[in-house]
Amino acid sequence: MSKGTIAFVSTYDHPSRDSIERTVREAFPEYRVEHFAVHDVLRAHRRWGVPNLYHVAAEYGDQILRHEATLRECYFRTSYLFRKIHSAMAALINSSRHAFSFQTQSVYDTSVAGVPHFIYTDHTHLSNLKASFFDRRKLRPRPWLSLESTMYQNAARIFTRSQNVAADLMQQYGAAPEKVVCVYAGANVSGTEQRSLANDGYANRRILFVGGDWERKGGPVLAEAFAEVLKSIPEAHLTIVGARPRLTLPNCTVVGNVSIGELSSYYSQASVFCLPTRLEPFGVAILEAMMHRLPVVGTRVGALPDMIRDGVTGRIVAPGNARQLAEALIDLLRDPLRCRQFGEAGYELAKTRYTWSAVGKRVRAEVLDVIGRA
């Protein structure tokens, strides 16, 4: 039988899953794509539930008792489920039908012997150790970490969204440098979709924050910094999209969740985008802001230094430092010309490096190199 099919495996419902699958389809038009979802595998093997509860207790009992994690969270993180899912994939993927398999995220190992396997991920678990926000008591147990390491060994290539994760794979897991390739990622909006800016030439002094996890993404630090901004620029305004914190700050609008279509209008009305995150696998909102030609202020965390070139596309500050954050915001709000320059530079970087078509070209070249030699 001809190997004319790609096994595309989604390990969980990541926000960019559909974009990644579409990228794979467009990058390999000569292949058909067969989509396998791990949640479907779990539904088909409900009998794993009872024995898995034993492993939840053995591996995460202390965290659950300390109220550091919920039973539901831990249920899907056991070494037992990891091994079972790995074994189950052999009934779905085989070397007679599939030219290769392509897995999104590094949650489970879905590789099958005899089929070249590729992983595309924005994070590793041990990457959390670099973040001060991460509670080390939540580090996953040794059996799971050992399986995570084996997952990377089983991959022909590990594609990452950022240079920091590529470095972690080599430093923390001993992955061979030739197997680790940073291909970056695409934004959820493209240059052709972006609206014209309605920010009075970057002079309306509006700051935009977009993110669902207020605490992890540095929301409280931003609120503290914005209080200082108002002392110097009383007419400044902060708009919060996604999260719904209870704030009493003046000139602050909390919007909550909006659709992708609505989100674009909020980017268009801002002069500065700010994401002072404390722990971030990637930070797609940064790219969305850059595609809207906004200067960005972020932290030296995760993938953000790849995207934010300090003094070129925006400003980088230390995570958790409200004073530095306030100073960076004040400097930009007072200088519309610099905002424009940073925004244009960010847009050029985003449309060159951070598009799904560019990601697809990088992935295709690596995959064809592997399966060609195989």
Long-range contacts (C-beta under 8 A, 24 or more apart in sequence): 1-96, 1-97, 3-95, 3-96, 3-97, 3-98, 3-99, 4-30, 4-31, 4-32, 4-99, 5-31, 5-32, 5-33, 5-34, 5-97, 5-98, 5-99, 6-31, 6-32, 6-33, 6-34, 6-98, 6-99, 6-100, 6-101, 6-102, 7-34, 7-36, 7-92, 7-93, 7-98, 7-100, 7-101, 7-102, 7-115, 8-33, 8-34, 8-35, 8-36, 8-101, 8-102, 8-104, 9-35, 9-36, 9-37, 9-38, 9-89, 9-93, 9-101, 9-102, 9-103, 9-104, 9-110, 10-35, 10-36, 10-37, 10-38, 10-104, 10-105, 11-38, 11-103, 11-104, 11-105, 11-106, 11-107, 11-108, 11-110, 12-38, 12-39, 12-105, 12-107, 13-39, 14-104, 14-105, 15-284, 16-185, 16-186, 16-188, 16-284, 17-104, 19-186, 19-188, 19-356, 20-104, 20-120, 20-356, 21-104, 22-356, 23-186, 23-356, 23-357, 23-359, 23-360, 23-363, 24-102, 24-360, 24-363, 26-356, 26-357, 26-360, 27-360, 27-361, 27-363, 27-364, 28-364, 28-367, 31-99, 34-98, 36-89, 36-92, 36-93, 36-110, 38-85, 38-107, 38-108, 38-110, 41-85, 41-88, 41-89, 41-92, 42-81, 42-85, 44-88, 45-84, 45-88, 48-80, 48-81, 48-84, 51-80, 52-78, 52-80, 52-81, 54-80, 55-79, 55-80, 55-81, 59-140, 59-141, 59-143, 59-144, 60-141, 63-137, 63-138, 66-137, 68-135, 68-137, 68-138, 69-138, 77-140, 77-144, 78-144, 79-141, 79-143, 79-144, 79-146, 79-147, 81-108, 82-108, 82-109, 82-144, 82-147, 83-147, 85-109, 85-110, 86-110, 86-111, 99-371, 100-156, 100-367, 100-370, 100-371, 102-367, 103-155, 106-148, 106-151, 106-152, 106-158, 108-151, 109-147, 109-150, 109-151, 109-154, 111-151, 111-154, 111-155, 116-156, 116-367, 116-370, 116-371, 116-374, 117-154, 117-155, 117-156, 118-155, 118-156, 118-157, 118-158, 118-159, 118-363, 118-366, 118-367, 118-370, 119-151, 119-152, 119-155, 119-157, 119-158, 119-159, 120-159, 120-160, 120-161, 120-183, 120-363, 121-158, 121-159, 121-160, 121-161, 121-165, 122-160, 122-161, 122-162, 122-165, 122-185, 122-281, 122-282, 122-303, 123-165, 123-281, 123-282, 124-148, 124-165, 124-168, 124-169, 124-172, 124-173, 126-168, 126-172, 126-173, 127-164, 127-165, 127-168, 127-172, 127-281, 127-302, 128-279, 129-172, 130-164, 130-168, 131-278, 131-279, 131-301, 131-302, 131-319, 132-278, 132-319, 132-320, 133-216, 133-278, 133-279, 133-319, 134-279, 148-173, 149-173, 149-174, 152-179, 155-179, 156-370, 157-181, 157-366, 157-367, 157-370, 159-183, 159-362, 159-363, 159-366, 161-185, 161-281, 161-282, 161-303, 162-282, 162-302, 162-303, 162-306, 163-303, 163-306, 164-302, 164-303, 164-305, 164-306, 165-281, 165-302, 165-303, 181-362, 181-366, 183-359, 183-362, 183-363, 183-366, 184-306, 184-353, 184-354, 184-358, 184-359, 184-362, 185-282, 185-284, 185-287, 185-354, 185-356, 185-359, 186-287, 186-354, 186-355, 186-356, 186-357, 186-358, 186-359, 187-284, 187-287, 187-288, 187-290, 187-291, 187-350, 187-354, 187-355, 188-260, 188-284, 188-287, 188-288, 189-260, 189-264, 189-288, 189-291, 189-292, 190-291, 190-355, 191-291, 191-347, 191-350, 191-351, 193-264, 194-264, 194-267, 194-268, 194-291, 194-292, 194-293, 195-264, 195-265, 195-267, 195-268, 195-292, 196-268, 197-268, 197-269, 197-292, 197-293, 198-268, 198-269, 199-268, 199-269, 199-270, 199-271, 200-271, 201-336, 201-340, 202-271, 202-295, 202-336, 202-337, 202-339, 202-340, 202-343, 203-271, 203-336, 204-237, 204-269, 204-271, 205-233, 205-235, 205-236, 205-237, 205-271, 205-333, 206-236, 206-237, 206-238, 206-239, 206-269, 206-270, 206-271, 206-272, 207-236, 207-237, 207-238, 207-239, 207-270, 207-271, 207-272, 207-273, 207-274, 207-329, 207-333, 208-238, 208-239, 208-241, 208-266, 208-267, 208-269, 208-270, 208-272, 208-273, 208-274, 208-289, 208-294, 209-238, 209-239, 209-240, 209-241, 209-242, 209-243, 209-273, 209-274, 209-275, 210-241, 210-242, 210-263, 210-266, 210-267, 210-273, 210-275, 210-285, 210-288, 210-289, 211-241, 211-242, 211-243, 211-275, 211-277, 211-285, 212-242, 212-243, 212-257, 213-243, 214-243, 214-244, 214-245, 216-277, 216-278, 216-279, 216-280, 217-243, 217-275, 217-276, 217-277, 217-278, 217-280, 218-275, 218-276, 218-277, 218-278, 218-299, 218-319, 218-320, 219-243, 219-245, 220-245, 221-276, 221-278, 221-319, 221-320, 221-321, 221-322, 221-325, 222-274, 222-276, 222-325, 223-247, 223-249, 223-252, 224-322, 225-276, 225-322, 225-323, 225-325, 225-326, 225-329, 226-252, 226-326, 226-329, 228-322, 228-323, 228-326, 228-330, 229-326, 229-329, 229-330, 229-333, 232-330, 233-330, 233-333, 233-334, 236-329, 236-333, 239-266, 239-269, 239-270, 241-266, 263-288, 264-292, 267-292, 267-294, 268-292, 270-294, 271-295, 271-332, 271-333, 271-336, 271-339, 272-296, 272-297, 272-329, 272-332, 272-333, 272-339, 273-297, 273-314, 274-298, 274-325, 274-329, 275-299, 275-304, 276-317, 276-319, 276-325, 277-301, 277-302, 277-304, 277-319, 278-319, 278-320, 280-304, 283-307, 287-350, 287-354, 289-346, 290-343, 290-346, 290-347, 290-349, 290-350, 290-354, 291-347, 291-350, 291-351, 292-343, 292-347, 293-340, 293-343, 293-344, 293-346, 293-347, 294-339, 294-343, 294-346, 295-332, 295-338, 295-339, 295-342, 295-343, 295-346, 296-342, 296-346, 297-325, 297-328, 297-329, 297-332, 307-346, 307-349, 307-350, 307-354, 308-346, 309-345, 309-349, 312-342, 312-345, 313-342, 313-345, 313-346, 313-349, 314-342, 314-346
